[in-house]
């Protein structure tokens, strides 16, 4: 998402909306579903959230491995 600006004057409504969109995208990527009124739910009885979480963990491991390689960005 990026760092929170130290100067509170830089935190505009547009900044907040963009941050909310990024957070929502992350939650959706691991299986959460928007219920209503800003409440997100995760149905742990379904298989899909577990599969999504495993996929995100694999991506994180790959990113960590790539970061440790010589000449990585």
Phi, psi and omega in degrees: 000329183105167182281152176279127182301138178293325179275111184299339178293338180280349181274091182269173176296323178298320177298315180297316179297318178296318178297317179298321179296318180294319179295317179299318179297320177296311181299318178297326182292343178246013170106357177290149177234137178292126180269288174186157177058032179081008180267129179249138180238148175235117179275100184285351178282343180271155179281329187303314180302321179295319178295319178296319180295319177298319179296318179294322178296319179297319178297319180295318178297317179297319178296316178298318178296315179297323180294326183278349180287141176300137178081010179285157182283000000 
